[in-house]
Amino acid sequence: MEEDKIIIITRKPFNDWLSGLKNPIAIYQIDTRLKEIRDGVIRGSKPLRKNVHEIRIQIASGVRIYYFK
């Protein structure tokens, strides 16, 4: 059985936002979570609607990652 691959696609607005963050802990937490997702570790996920899910990252301002499958 072929394993599902996780592909993370970021866009310029996201990359600009991330590179503009001043909080190194927040940057680390977001980067770590994206690496975990890429490696297939999806925790704290909540379904929103058909095929759309949300992952919350608990940092000061609150960050959400949305994905679909």
C-alpha positions, 0 to 999 in steps of 0.5 A: 500500500502506498503511503500518502505524502504530505506536501506543504505549499506556502505562498509569498504572503505567508513567507513575508508574514513569517519572515517579518515576525519579531518573536523567535519563539513563535517562528520556531514553533511555527517552523517546528509544527510545519516540519512535524506535519511534513513528517506526517505528525498531525496533532491537534487537528480539528475538522471544519468542513468537508476535507478542510481541517484546522491546526492551532498553534498556541502562541501569543497571537494564536496561529492557525494552519488550514489544510485539506485532504 
